[in-house]
């Protein structure tokens, strides 16, 4: 393998590109139709080989790209390759939170007119800048016609923290049933369990596991843990989802009620502080804590650090905390999305991201060409796009219909 980061990134991306036939077809279409000609797309997303193929596809459609990675998941050789193609790419794997926030600001400083967001950081930045401009009685620096949001966490942020404040349409890719089944349930479920095994080298069969959250990602994690022989419990505050988990045969409980039963806990809610001081007071000795949500706030890591009398970085992506009563807890990837921020990050399967990024590209094309037909604020993927994409996926899978 070459020592040149850009060449190493190019080699890795070449393999990924060869396994993403849906994007290959779109790339050919975009090269002819150029739907993003004259458009600047500002992005905040995981910069790894699969997303590089997405960026190449958008660039083939005429887009100028200004992007940054998400905190902790950036792969430096991929960034080097994208920069060698002339794209403006910010971010490194070892960036601090403060550096990441500066990169977000730099993307917005470039005045993109379309956003591809992953966690709501860009949309929140635009809202803040518009508010500051109104207070100062000056024109807003960024005029955005619309965008997309990839994640559960970002969708929640748009609908809670930013409700009524986003003046342009944002298609929430995570609302797609196709993404929910193909990417969230099966791809996230598989990659999270694989990553736990890869990072820790621990046994899954017979292990007592708690999955916090039974949305699409949580049900996938629970499914794949159980498929490998784990004893699985689910914590879910939504009554209907909790009912579904119970009907699937899982033990349904709460983090507080389950006490010291779990040996492994995986958070998959998108919400802050679902594992906090109350849970830490009851958890088992040597419990493994992992998060697969986009924002690293589901496990209250500051509270865990405050309770610890000693910490020990035992391996890449593994930190052990010793509490005052002698119990220990093992935290993976500092509470970040451990299947992309942990050791040997692979993320979701190539085929699932081919599907997910087909949703992204066609939704961005809809924003670029027909934004005036869309209402402002967060909204699901248009149904006609969902059905068209389903037909394309079934054809690639060779499904007889």
HUVEN-V277206 format. One record per pair of residues at least 4 apart in sequence whose ideal C-beta (glycine too) atoms are under 8 Angstrom apart, sorted by sequence separation. I is the first residue (numbers start at 1). J is the second residue. D is the distance in whole Angstrom. If there is no record, write none. Layout:
# HUVEN-V277206
{{I J D} {I J D}}
This chain:
# HUVEN-V277206
{{4 8 6} {5 9 6} {6 10 6} {7 11 6} {8 12 7} {9 13 6} {10 14 6} {11 15 7} {12 16 7} {13 17 6} {14 18 7} {15 19 7} {16 20 6} {20 24 6} {21 25 7} {22 26 7} {23 27 6} {24 28 7} {25 29 7} {26 30 6} {27 31 6} {28 32 7} {29 33 6} {30 34 7} {47 51 6} {48 52 7} {49 53 7} {50 54 7} {51 55 6} {52 56 6} {53 57 7} {54 58 7} {55 59 6} {56 60 6} {57 61 7} {59 63 6} {69 73 6} {70 74 7} {74 78 8} {75 79 7} {76 80 6} {77 81 7} {78 82 6} {79 83 6} {80 84 6} {81 85 7} {83 87 6} {91 95 6} {95 99 4} {96 100 7} {97 101 6} {98 102 7} {99 103 7} {100 104 7} {101 105 7} {102 106 6} {103 107 7} {104 108 7} {105 109 6} {106 110 7} {108 112 7} {117 121 7} {120 124 5} {121 125 6} {122 126 7} {123 127 7} {124 128 6} {125 129 6} {126 130 6} {127 131 6} {128 132 6} {129 133 6} {130 134 6} {131 135 7} {132 136 6} {150 154 6} {151 155 7} {152 156 6} {153 157 6} {154 158 6} {155 159 6} {156 160 6} {157 161 5} {158 162 5} {159 163 6} {162 166 5} {166 170 6} {175 179 8} {176 180 7} {177 181 6} {178 182 6} {179 183 5} {180 184 5} {181 185 5} {182 186 6} {183 187 5} {184 188 5} {185 189 6} {186 190 6} {187 191 6} {188 192 6} {189 193 7} {190 194 6} {191 195 6} {192 196 7} {193 197 7} {194 198 6} {195 199 6} {196 200 6} {197 201 7} {203 207 6} {213 217 7} {214 218 5} {215 219 7} {216 220 7} {217 221 6} {218 222 6} {219 223 6} {220 224 6} {221 225 6} {222 226 6} {223 227 6} {224 228 7} {226 230 6} {238 242 6} {239 243 6} {240 244 7} {241 245 6} {242 246 6} {243 247 6} {244 248 6} {246 250 7} {253 257 5} {254 258 7} {258 262 6} {275 279 5} {276 280 7} {277 281 6} {278 282 7} {279 283 6} {283 287 5} {293 297 8} {300 304 6} {301 305 6} {302 306 6} {303 307 7} {304 308 6} {314 318 5} {322 326 7} {323 327 5} {331 335 6} {333 337 7} {336 340 8} {337 341 5} {338 342 4} {341 345 7} {348 352 5} {349 353 7} {350 354 6} {351 355 7} {352 356 6} {353 357 6} {354 358 6} {355 359 7} {356 360 7} {357 361 6} {358 362 6} {359 363 6} {360 364 6} {361 365 6} {362 366 7} {363 367 7} {364 368 6} {365 369 6} {366 370 6} {367 371 5} {370 374 7} {375 379 6} {381 385 5} {382 386 7} {383 387 6} {384 388 6} {385 389 6} {386 390 6} {387 391 7} {388 392 7} {389 393 6} {390 394 6} {391 395 6} {392 396 7} {393 397 6} {395 399 8} {2 7 4} {3 8 8} {30 35 6} {36 41 7} {46 51 6} {47 52 7} {58 63 4} {69 74 3} {74 79 6} {82 87 5} {83 88 8} {95 100 5} {107 112 7} {117 122 5} {133 138 5} {149 154 4} {157 162 6} {158 163 8} {174 179 6} {179 184 6} {180 185 6} {181 186 7} {182 187 7} {183 188 7} {184 189 8} {197 202 7} {202 207 7} {213 218 4} {214 219 5} {225 230 4} {236 241 5} {237 242 8} {245 250 5} {253 258 5} {269 274 5} {275 280 7} {291 296 6} {293 298 5} {296 301 7} {299 304 7} {313 318 7} {314 319 7} {322 327 8} {323 328 7} {333 338 4} {336 341 4} {340 345 5} {348 353 5} {366 371 8} {374 379 7} {381 386 5} {394 399 4} {2 8 5} {17 23 8} {30 36 8} {45 51 6} {59 65 6} {83 89 5} {117 123 5} {133 139 6} {134 140 8} {149 155 6} {173 179 6} {174 180 7} {196 202 7} {212 218 7} {226 232 5} {236 242 4} {246 252 5} {305 311 7} {313 319 5} {314 320 5} {322 328 5} {323 329 7} {332 338 5} {336 342 8} {339 345 7} {347 353 7} {1 8 6} {17 24 7} {58 65 6} {82 89 5} {92 99 8} {115 122 5} {133 140 4} {197 204 6} {211 218 5} {225 232 5} {245 252 5} {267 274 6} {291 298 5} {312 319 7} {321 328 6} {334 341 7} {339 346 7} {340 347 5} {367 374 7} {394 401 6} {91 99 8} {95 103 7} {115 123 6} {133 141 7} {158 166 6} {196 204 8} {214 222 7} {234 242 7} {267 275 6} {291 299 5} {311 319 6} {312 320 5} {320 328 5} {321 329 5} {333 341 5} {339 347 6} {348 356 8} {366 374 7} {2 11 7} {91 100 7} {149 158 6} {236 245 6} {311 320 7} {320 329 7} {321 330 8} {333 342 4} {339 348 8} {1 11 7} {55 65 6} {69 79 7} {79 89 5} {130 140 5} {174 184 7} {211 221 5} {222 232 5} {242 252 5} {255 265 8} {265 275 7} {289 299 6} {311 321 5} {312 322 7} {320 330 5} {321 331 7} {332 342 6} {333 343 8} {115 126 7} {129 140 6} {193 204 7} {211 222 5} {234 245 4} {310 321 8} {311 322 7} {319 330 7} {320 331 8} {43 55 8} {55 67 7} {79 91 7} {91 103 5} {129 141 6} {130 142 8} {158 170 6} {222 234 6} {310 322 4} {318 330 6} {319 331 5} {79 92 7} {90 103 4} {129 142 6} {308 321 4} {309 322 6} {318 331 8} {108 122 7} {158 172 7} {211 225 7} {275 289 7} {307 321 8} {308 322 6} {309 323 7} {318 332 6} {67 82 8} {107 122 7} {289 304 8} {308 323 6} {309 324 5} {317 332 6} {319 334 7} {76 92 6} {90 106 5} {126 142 6} {209 225 5} {218 234 7} {234 250 4} {236 252 7} {305 321 7} {307 323 5} {314 330 8} {317 333 5} {366 382 6} {41 58 6} {74 91 5} {76 93 5} {90 107 7} {104 121 5} {108 125 5} {155 172 4} {233 250 6} {234 251 7} {235 252 8} {237 254 8} {304 321 6} {307 324 7} {317 334 8} {74 92 6} {75 93 7} {104 122 7} {108 126 7} {126 144 6} {154 172 7} {207 225 8} {218 236 7} {232 250 6} {233 251 4} {234 252 5} {235 253 6} {265 283 8} {363 381 6} {74 93 5} {155 174 5} {232 251 7} {233 252 7} {234 253 7} {235 254 5} {255 274 7} {363 382 8} {366 385 7} {47 67 7} {67 87 7} {73 93 8} {105 125 7} {154 174 7} {155 175 7} {214 234 5} {233 253 5} {235 255 5} {255 275 6} {47 68 8} {66 87 8} {67 88 7} {68 89 7} {69 90 8} {72 93 7} {74 95 7} {104 125 6} {108 129 7} {147 168 7} {149 170 5} {204 225 7} {209 230 5} {211 232 6} {262 283 8} {263 284 6} {317 338 7} {36 58 6} {41 63 5} {43 65 7} {45 67 7} {47 69 4} {65 87 5} {66 88 4} {67 89 5} {68 90 4} {69 91 4} {88 110 7} {146 168 5} {147 169 8} {148 170 7} {149 171 7} {152 174 5} {207 229 8} {208 230 7} {209 231 7} {210 232 8} {211 233 7} {212 234 8} {213 235 7} {214 236 4} {256 278 6} {260 282 6} {262 284 7} {265 287 6} {267 289 8} {271 293 8} {359 381 6} {363 385 6} {39 62 7} {40 63 7} {41 64 7} {43 66 7} {44 67 7} {46 69 6} {47 70 8} {65 88 7} {67 90 7} {68 91 5} {69 92 8} {72 95 8} {145 168 6} {146 169 4} {147 170 5} {148 171 5} {149 172 5} {150 173 5} {151 174 6} {205 228 6} {206 229 6} {207 230 5} {208 231 5} {209 232 5} {210 233 5} {211 234 5} {212 235 5} {213 236 6} {222 245 7} {235 258 7} {255 278 8} {256 279 7} {259 282 5} {260 283 6} {261 284 7} {263 286 8} {264 287 7} {265 288 7} {267 290 7} {268 291 8} {270 293 5} {272 295 7} {275 298 7} {277 300 7} {280 303 7} {362 385 5} {37 61 8} {38 62 7} {39 63 6} {40 64 5} {41 65 6} {42 66 5} {43 67 4} {44 68 5} {45 69 7} {46 70 5} {65 89 8} {69 93 8} {71 95 6} {123 147 7} {144 168 5} {146 170 7} {147 171 8} {148 172 8} {149 173 7} {150 174 6} {204 228 4} {205 229 3} {206 230 7} {207 231 7} {209 233 7} {210 234 8} {211 235 7} {212 236 8} {214 238 8} {226 250 8} {255 279 5} {260 284 4} {263 287 6} {264 288 5} {265 289 5} {266 290 5} {267 291 5} {268 292 5} {269 293 6} {270 294 7} {273 297 7} {274 298 5} {275 299 5} {276 300 4} {280 304 6} {317 341 8} {36 61 4} {37 62 4} {39 64 7} {40 65 8} {41 66 7} {42 67 7} {43 68 7} {44 69 8} {45 70 6} {48 73 7} {122 147 7} {146 171 8} {148 173 6} {149 174 7} {192 217 8} {204 229 6} {205 230 7} {206 231 7} {208 233 8} {210 235 6} {219 244 8} {233 258 6} {260 285 8} {262 287 6} {263 288 7} {265 290 7} {266 291 7} {267 292 7} {268 293 6} {270 295 7} {272 297 4} {273 298 7} {274 299 8} {275 300 6} {304 329 7} {317 342 4} {35 61 5} {36 62 5} {40 66 6} {44 70 6} {47 73 7} {48 74 8} {49 75 7} {52 78 5} {59 85 7} {69 95 8} {71 97 6} {123 149 7} {204 230 5} {215 241 7} {219 245 7} {222 248 8} {256 282 7} {264 290 7} {266 292 6} {267 293 6} {272 298 7} {277 303 5} {317 343 4} {359 385 7} {362 388 7} {30 57 6} {34 61 6} {35 62 7} {36 63 4} {46 73 4} {47 74 5} {48 75 5} {51 78 8} {55 82 6} {214 241 4} {260 287 8} {271 298 7} {273 300 5} {276 303 6} {280 307 6} {304 331 7} {316 343 5} {362 389 7} {30 58 8} {33 61 7} {34 62 4} {46 74 7} {47 75 6} {59 87 7} {188 216 8} {189 217 7} {192 220 8} {193 221 7} {214 242 7} {222 250 6} {233 261 7} {270 298 8} {272 300 8} {315 343 8} {27 56 7} {31 60 5} {49 78 6} {52 81 7} {56 85 8} {71 100 4} {115 144 6} {120 149 6} {188 217 5} {192 221 5} {219 248 8} {233 262 7} {269 298 6} {20 50 7} {23 53 6} {27 57 5} {30 60 5} {31 61 7} {48 78 6} {52 82 6} {70 100 8} {111 141 7} {112 142 7} {113 143 6} {114 144 7} {117 147 6} {189 219 7} {190 220 7} {214 244 7} {268 298 8} {277 307 7} {301 331 7} {359 389 6} {23 54 7} {26 57 6} {30 61 3} {47 78 5} {69 100 8} {111 142 5} {113 144 6} {114 145 6} {115 146 8} {116 147 6} {117 148 7} {118 149 7} {119 150 8} {123 154 8} {184 215 8} {185 216 5} {189 220 2} {193 224 4} {214 245 5} {267 298 4} {358 389 5} {30 62 8} {47 79 6} {55 87 7} {68 100 7} {109 141 8} {111 143 8} {112 144 7} {113 145 5} {114 146 6} {115 147 3} {116 148 5} {117 149 5} {118 150 5} {119 151 6} {152 184 8} {184 216 4} {185 217 7} {188 220 5} {189 221 5} {192 224 7} {193 225 6} {267 299 6} {299 331 7} {16 49 4} {20 53 5} {27 60 5} {108 141 8} {114 147 6} {115 148 7} {117 150 7} {118 151 6} {120 153 7} {124 157 7} {184 217 5} {187 220 8} {188 221 7} {189 222 8} {301 334 7} {15 49 8} {16 50 6} {23 57 5} {69 103 8} {108 142 6} {116 150 8} {119 153 5} {120 154 4} {123 157 8} {185 219 6} {186 220 6} {189 223 5} {190 224 5} {230 264 7} {301 335 4} {355 389 7} {358 392 7} {47 82 7} {68 103 4} {119 154 5} {123 158 6} {127 162 6} {181 216 7} {185 220 4} {189 224 4} {193 228 7} {358 393 8} {13 49 5} {16 52 7} {17 53 5} {68 104 6} {118 154 6} {180 216 4} {184 220 6} {299 335 4} {12 49 5} {16 53 6} {117 154 6} {120 157 4} {124 161 7} {130 167 7} {298 335 7} {68 106 7} {119 157 7} {120 158 6} {124 162 6} {127 165 5} {185 223 7} {296 334 7} {297 335 8} {355 393 6} {13 52 5} {17 56 8} {68 107 5} {123 162 6} {127 166 6} {225 264 8} {235 274 8} {296 335 5} {9 49 7} {13 53 6} {66 106 8} {67 107 7} {126 166 8} {289 329 6} {296 336 4} {66 107 5} {120 161 8} {225 266 8} {285 326 8} {286 327 8} {288 329 8} {289 330 7} {290 331 8} {291 332 8} {296 337 7} {47 89 7} {120 162 7} {285 327 4} {286 328 5} {287 329 5} {288 330 5} {289 331 5} {290 332 4} {291 333 8} {9 52 7} {123 166 6} {210 253 8} {212 255 6} {280 323 7} {284 327 8} {285 328 6} {286 329 7} {287 330 7} {289 332 7} {290 333 7} {294 337 6} {47 91 6} {66 110 4} {283 327 7} {286 330 7} {288 332 7} {291 335 5} {293 337 7} {210 255 7} {221 266 5} {291 336 7} {292 337 6} {66 112 6} {283 329 6} {289 335 8} {291 337 7} {292 338 6} {123 170 6} {221 268 6} {291 338 6} {292 339 6} {70 118 6} {210 258 6} {218 266 8} {290 338 5} {67 116 8} {70 119 7} {280 329 7} {218 268 4} {63 114 8} {210 261 7} {217 268 4} {218 269 7} {210 262 4} {117 170 7} {208 261 6} {209 262 6} {212 265 7} {215 268 7} {208 262 5} {209 263 7} {210 264 7} {211 265 8} {212 266 7} {213 267 7} {215 269 7} {115 170 8} {208 263 5} {209 264 4} {210 265 5} {211 266 5} {212 267 5} {213 268 4} {215 270 8} {207 263 5} {208 264 7} {209 265 7} {210 266 7} {212 268 7} {213 269 4} {207 264 6} {209 266 7} {211 268 6} {212 269 6} {213 270 8} {213 271 8} {44 104 6} {213 274 7} {202 264 8} {212 274 5} {44 107 7} {152 215 7} {212 275 7} {43 107 7} {152 216 8} {12 77 7} {13 78 7} {42 107 5} {152 217 7} {9 75 7} {12 78 7} {42 108 7} {9 77 4} {13 81 6} {42 110 6} {196 264 7} {8 77 4} {9 78 5} {9 79 7} {40 110 7} {42 112 3} {196 266 8} {5 76 6} {6 77 7} {9 80 5} {10 81 5} {40 111 7} {41 112 6} {45 116 6} {221 292 7} {5 77 4} {8 80 8} {9 81 3} {40 112 5} {42 114 7} {43 115 7} {44 116 8} {45 117 8} {46 118 7} {9 82 8} {40 113 6} {41 114 5} {42 115 5} {43 116 4} {44 117 6} {45 118 4} {6 80 4} {7 81 8} {10 84 8} {39 113 6} {40 114 7} {41 115 7} {42 116 7} {43 117 8} {44 118 5} {192 266 7} {5 80 4} {6 81 5} {39 114 6} {41 116 6} {43 118 8} {44 119 7} {217 292 6} {5 81 8} {192 268 8} {217 293 8} {6 83 7} {44 121 5} {6 84 4} {36 114 8} {44 122 5} {43 122 8} {42 122 6} {188 268 8} {213 293 8} {202 288 7} {212 298 7} {200 288 6} {196 288 8} {196 290 6} {192 290 7} {192 292 5} {188 292 6} {45 150 7} {156 270 5} {156 271 7} {199 315 8} {153 270 4} {152 270 4} {199 317 5} {200 318 7} {151 270 8} {199 318 6} {200 330 8} {200 332 7} {199 332 6} {199 333 7} {196 332 7} {199 338 7} {153 293 6} {154 294 7} {152 293 7} {153 294 4} {152 294 7} {153 295 5} {196 338 7} {151 294 4} {195 338 6} {199 342 5} {195 339 4} {198 342 8} {199 343 5} {194 339 8} {198 343 7} {199 344 8} {192 338 7} {198 344 6} {192 339 5} {195 342 5} {191 339 4} {198 346 8} {195 345 8} {188 339 7} {195 346 7} {194 346 7} {191 346 6} {191 347 6} {191 348 5} {190 348 8} {191 349 7} {190 349 7} {188 348 6} {187 348 4} {187 349 5} {183 348 6} {187 352 3} {186 352 7} {187 353 7} {183 352 5} {182 352 5} {183 353 7} {183 355 6} {182 355 5} {183 356 5} {182 356 7} {119 294 5} {118 294 7} {119 295 6} {179 355 7} {178 355 6} {179 356 5} {179 359 6} {178 359 7} {173 356 7} {176 359 6} {173 359 5} {173 360 6} {173 363 6} {171 363 4} {171 366 7} {171 367 7} {169 367 7} {169 371 6} {168 371 7} {171 374 8} {175 379 8} {176 380 7} {169 374 4} {175 380 4} {176 381 5} {150 356 8} {169 375 6} {172 378 5} {175 381 6} {169 376 6} {170 377 7} {172 379 7} {168 376 6} {169 377 7} {170 378 5} {171 379 6} {172 380 6} {173 381 6} {178 386 6} {167 376 5} {170 379 7} {171 380 7} {172 381 8} {177 386 7} {150 360 7} {166 376 7} {169 379 6} {171 381 6} {176 386 6} {166 377 5} {171 382 8} {178 389 6} {182 393 7} {148 360 6} {166 378 7} {178 390 6} {164 377 7} {148 363 5} {178 393 7} {148 364 6} {147 364 8} {148 367 7} {158 377 7} {159 378 6} {147 367 6} {158 378 4} {146 367 4} {145 367 7} {145 368 8} {155 378 6} {70 294 8} {72 296 7} {71 296 7} {146 371 4} {145 371 5} {146 374 6} {149 378 7} {116 360 7} {116 364 7} {114 364 6} {114 367 6} {114 368 6} {72 333 7} {72 334 7} {73 336 7} {72 336 4} {73 337 7} {71 336 7} {72 337 8} {73 340 4} {72 340 8} {73 341 5} {72 341 4} {70 340 8} {75 345 7} {73 345 7} {48 340 7} {46 340 5} {48 345 7} {50 347 7} {50 348 8} {48 347 6} {50 350 7} {57 357 7} {61 361 8} {46 347 7} {51 353 8} {50 353 4} {54 357 4} {58 361 7} {53 357 7} {57 361 6} {61 365 7} {51 357 8} {54 360 6} {58 364 7} {50 357 7} {54 361 7} {41 364 7} {36 364 8} {36 365 8} {39 368 6} {20 350 6} {35 365 5} {19 350 4} {20 351 8} {23 354 6} {30 361 8} {19 351 7} {22 354 5} {26 358 6} {36 368 5} {20 353 7} {21 354 7} {22 355 7} {35 368 5} {16 350 6} {20 354 4} {23 357 6} {35 369 6} {19 354 7} {22 357 8} {23 358 6} {26 361 5} {30 365 8} {22 358 4} {26 362 7} {20 357 7} {23 361 7} {25 392 7} {22 392 6} {22 393 7} {22 396 6} {21 396 6}}
